[in-house]
Amino acid sequence: MTATWETLVQAAQQGDAIAALERLEPLLRDVNPTLRYEGLEAMIRIALLVYARADPQEVSACYEKLPRHFAARVGDPDQDVRALALEGISSVIKRGDHETGDHVVAHLKDWRGGVRRTAVDALARLFAGGLAKDTVLTKLVACIEDQDAEVRRSTARTLVTICPEGNQATLAALAGKIKGPLRELHALATEVLWTVAKPGDAKVIKLLSHLLQSNDDPRVRRQAAMGLGKMGTPSKDKEHPNKHAEVCIEALCTALGCCMDLPIVDLQWIADEPKRREEEELRRLMEAQAELEQQEADQTSEEQDSQDEADANQGDASPAEPVIEANPFQEQPPQPEDDVQGTQEQGEEQTSQPSAENPEEDSPVEGCDEALAPGDLFPHLRFDLLPETEKDCDHSVRYEALSSLEKIIDRGDRRVLGALLVALRDPDREVCCKAVEAISALYEFVPGDLTVVIAVAQVLMQDSDGYGNINNRKAALRALITAAGVADEAMSAVLLCHLETMRDKSTLDAGAGERKLLLQALDCVVPEDLRSQLGDALVASLEDQTVEELQSEPGCLTSSFIS
């Protein structure tokens, strides 16, 4: 029998290819899988000969006969025959042949998992490049719920390759699967949904935003965060911008735990802050004084009413005595000297005691050498400019949200700066490092924003009793080194205080890397007129040997402070 199909191949080489194909058809229906395999192999060889000769009529006749045979063998019970049928579909069947595709789709409902997997792979080869029609795509989407895990994974890969971008029929079918009862498949359906959707699709963005904020499966939320990164990508066509990018940014910032209403902090704001605090304190004192006066007036009125009532009762019980009016020209009796002296001493005590209601009248304590903390010395550092909201509880979701924000926003865009700075406080180390990368990519060489300085200072000052989290501190310092573009006396004080804290905690050996970051950060933020005054403080906070080791490293900055 082997000689038979080889003879037919030789006959096809001599020019009778179509007749040879017809004589091979009985082999494909044989009960012996080896013969079926050899028959398919012979057909592939003959088809390649026909295509090489490039005779239009012969090629057309070959296209008419081959599809149904290969599509039928996709459902063959033998695995080797099915594999060869797949090879034939990808090599000798015209790509995009919808008739063949309809035959293959019928095998998606086969009871054998191997046949269903082969059918999905056949569609991937037949319609690669987005050539599949809606009926094929919608039937393929149903395979996402297949009981065979291999079929589900193969379906996801195939949909991405054969679905035209933005096909609404496919998107609608996938959205239905995400909302379906099989929750374990929602993450896979979400991944395929945003992969085949076009950036800026309002319906998809709305669905992904909802999933990111409300779905209880972290895998689904992670895929939603990744999808928003694609859906919010700016349009290359300036005439048709992505109008829904703002929705994507807002959803991602919410997942990171920060709103987009980040105030712009400038030097004038810092200069005016003490005055605003004084005005607020004065207003509070005036309100307290007015309340006290009102209480005294009410008390006086009550006493007067009680006295009038007592006088009225006494008048009813005894005859009224005549009222003797005082004569201003009559001499008053002398007051005893002890009473006069006691009255004067009491007045002097009242004068000497500071007013409890008005603390501003207290005399300042002179000669107080107690050093103020940076937060007290620079009041603006105590205000949390980054009010955190409830962030996503899964660190992988927050990580993907940061990655997506990097893709969406332009360089120097402040809309996500708050979210990135909040991520510096994240308890997960990978999220902190990702936040530093994002700040480096988006704000390096951008004119300095004091919001960065204040946020970093607050990271360094938080959890002062427990000395904070080293990962957060290092991330904050790296962000400051990258983004700082303004000299700031307050930040300098915070960094120096941090060095002193490290010395007091006896962490010199363990914190060498962090100390080096502190020196680099100081080089970025210390004003020029204060550099000479910082040398002694820096030397005092480091051991001599450590200073020499740091000086020996390339790019070390201690020499700029120590003279």
Buried (B, 14 or more C-beta within 10 A) or exposed (E): EEEBBEEBBEBBBEEBBBEBBEBBEEBBEBEEBBBBBBBBBBBBBBBEBBBEEEBEEBBEBBBEBBBEBBBBBBBBEBEEBBBBBBBBBBEBBEEBBBEBBBBBBBBBEBEEBBBBBBBBBBBBBBBBEBBBBBEBBBBBBEBBBBEBEEBBBBBBEBBBBBBBEBBEBBBEBBBEBBEEEEEEBBBBBBBBBBBBBEBBBEEBBBBBBEBBEEBEBBBBBBBBBBBBBBBBBBEEEEEEEBEBBEBBBBBBBBBBBBBBEBEEBEEEEBEEBEEEEEEEEEEEBEEEEEEEEEEEEEEEEEEEEEEEEEEEEEEEEEEEEEEEEEEEEEEEEEEEEEEEEEEEEEEEEEEEEEEEEEEEEEEEEEEEEEEEBBBEBBBBBBEEBBEEEEBBEBBBBBBBBBBBBBBBBEEEBBBBBBBBBBBBBBEBBBBBBBBBBBBBEBBEEBEBBBBBBBBBBBBBBBEEEEBBBBBBBBBBBBBBBBBBBBBBBBBBBBBBBBBBBBBEEEBBEEBBEBBBBBBBBBBBBBEEEEBEEBBEBBBEBBEEEBBEBBEEEEEBBBEBBBE
